[in-house]
């Protein structure tokens, strides 16, 4: 490109010995005339010793790491490591199929199920939405984050690692449903909606405080701090019909009844994991839960754990037939009275929020 030092003179542009127009030169160089090429030309005519800096590629203030964004990231990372759990591939597929027939009762439509990508296993949070998670963050952590900041952090950093379980795989919290229906019913009444939103936030903060109490006891058990914490729950019988074979997936076998096994899972944090399988005609109730707890304590005693110095905490759901009954209450009193354990505690989360992640031992 030949340029004349006289400001009023016309400029001629030559590319590989051929004279071209201004637009053709920009196209051949692969850049736009304004502002890239025109800025460079002005710098040459001024006699600058270096090319001007393109401010479009400099870091901007709004793009720099912000403390609020970091707090949200830490909060979501903590949920990913503690609350979220992995699901089998077949259950993951069934959730996608059932989602089409489910009427979502929430403030937004963010309960999606992304495909797993590299950078972390896909884990599932308890039933809910991203909006509920944002309200829970503001109500429980003492920090305030805008919806835009929380949404951007979730989408950019955790969209491939976190999703929400299907709402109707487990029981729905009646208090949450009540608050959501009231929020919808108030409509344009701003004061009523604000008051109801405060009540809903308080409910979310209380159920999250229950979970933090359980996580604290779970950490004590893993650190062997004179506390034994276990979580006990039964599996869905529909997933354990026998015999199991690919041939039985054909609709021709739908009319045949297959026995459904009783499967229980017990995880003693820091010590062991126990899986119990029994036939369909076996009794399933409070005696089964008591037997599994005694079996766990006998294994701990066999491995040299001095149970008389430990407090035993059993995390259960609110099922009356299996957990909230006289069988487990009498067992707790007997173990404490005979000094087989220092103390015995049966712990229950709020109804609708009882499905707690099992986590690693």
C-alpha positions, 0 to 999 in steps of 0.5 A, spaced: 500 500 500 502 506 497 501 512 501 502 519 500 505 524 506 500 530 503 493 529 507 489 532 501 492 527 496 488 521 494 491 514 496 492 508 492 492 501 494 496 495 491 496 488 493 501 483 490 503 488 484 496 489 482 492 496 484 485 494 488 480 499 491 479 500 498 474 495 499 478 489 495 484 491 499 480 489 506 477 483 503 484 480 501 487 482 507 481 478 511 479 484 515 474 489 515 475 496 513 472 500 519 475 500 524 481 495 523 484 497 517 482 504 517 485 505 524 491 502 522 492 507 516 491 513 521 496 510 525 501 510 519 499 517 517 501 519 524 508 516 524 506 512 530 512 506 531 507 501 533 500 499 531 494 501 536 491 496 541 484 493 539 480 495 545 475 490 543 479 484 545 481 487 552 478 485 558 473 489 561 471 491 568 464 487 567 468 481 565 473 480 570 471 475 576 467 478 581 466 476 588 458 475 588 460 470 582 465 466 586 460 465 591 455 463 587 460 458 584 462 455 591 455 454 593 453 450 586 460 446 587 458 444 594 451 442 592 455 438 586 459 435 591 454 433 597 447 433 595 447 431 587 447 424 585 448 420 579 443 416 576 443 410 572 443 411 565 436 407 564 433 411 569 436 418 566 432 416 559 426 414 562 426 421 565 427 424 559 421 420 556 416 422 562 418 429 562 414 430 556 407 428 559 408 432 566 405 439 567 411 443 571 408 446 577 414 452 578 415 459 576 420 457 570 421 452 565 429 450 567 428 443 570 432 440 564 436 434 563 442 435 559 447 430 556 453 429 560 459 432 557 467 432 559 469 436 565 465 432 570 459 427 571 452 429 570 449 429 577 442 430 579 439 435 584 433 434 588 426 436 584 426 443 583 428 449 578 433 453 578 429 459 580 428 455 587 435 454 587 437 461 587 431 463 592 434 458 596 441 461 595 439 468 597 435 465 603 440 461 606 447 463 605 447 470 607 449 473 600 445 476 595 446 475 588 442 477 582 438 472 578 442 474 572 449 473 576 446 466 578 443 464 572 450 465 568 454 462 573 449 455 572 449 456 565 456 457 564 459 453 569 454 447 571 450 446 565 453 440 563 454 437 570 448 439 574 440 437 573 434 436 576 431 430 578 424 429 575 418 432 580 414 426 581 419 420 582 419 422 589 413 425 593 412 432 592 413 437 598 406 439 600 408 446 603 412 448 597 406 446 592 401 450 597 406 456 596 407 456 589 399 456 588 398 462 592 403 466 589 400 464 582 393 466 585 395 472 588 396 475 581 397 483 581 397 483 588 404 485 589 404 486 597 401 479 598 406 476 593 412 479 597 409 476 603 408 469 600 415 469 597 418 471 604 414 465 607 416 460 601 424 463 602 423 461 610 421 454 608 426 453 603 431 456 609 429 451 614 429 445 610 436 447 608 438 448 615 435 440 616 440 438 611 446 442 613 445 439 620 445 432 617 451 433 613 455 436 619 453 429 623 455 425 616 462 429 616 463 427 624 462 420 622 467 420 616 472 423 621 471 417 626 469 423 631 465 418 636 459 418 632 456 413 627 451 416 622 448 411 617 442 413 612 437 407 610 432 407 605 428 402 600 428 402 593 423 402 588 420 395 587 418 396 580 426 396 578 427 389 581 422 384 578 425 378 576 427 374 572 431 380 568 432 379 561 432 383 554 427 378 552 422 380 557 422 387 554 417 385 549 410 387 550 408 379 549 410 378 556 406 384 559 401 379 562 406 375 566 407 377 573 414 377 575 416 377 582 419 384 585 424 383 590 425 388 596 431 391 596 434 396 601 440 400 601 444 402 608 450 406 608 454 407 614 458 413 613 466 412 613 465 405 615 461 400 610 455 400 605 450 394 606 445 392 600 439 387 602 435 383 598 429 379 599 424 375 596 417 378 594 413 374 599 418 376 605 415 381 610 417 389 609 416 393 615 419 396 621 422 389 623 426 389 617 429 396 618 431 394 625 434 388 623 438 392 618 441 397 623 442 391 628 446 387 622 450 394 621 452 394 629 454 387 629 459 388 623 462 394 626 463 391 633 466 385 629 471 390 626 473 393 633 469 399 634 467 400 641 460 402 640 459 404 647 463 410 646 459 412 640 453 416 638 449 412 633 444 416 628 440 413 623 437 418 617 430 415 615 424 418 611 417 419 614 414 412 612 410 410 618 410 402 616 418 402 616 421 407 620 416 412 624 413 406 628 414 403 635 419 397 633 425 402 631 423 407 638 423 400 642 430 398 639 433 405 640 431 405 647 433 398 648 440 399 645 441 405 649 438 402 656 443 396 655 449 401 654 450 398 647 451 405 644 452 411 648 446 414 645 441 413 639 438 418 635 433 417 629 433 423 624 427 425 619 427 430 614 421 434 612 416 431 608 417 432 601 425 433 602 427 427 605 430 424 599 438 425 601 444 423 597 447 417 599 454 420 597 460 416 598 462 412 604 
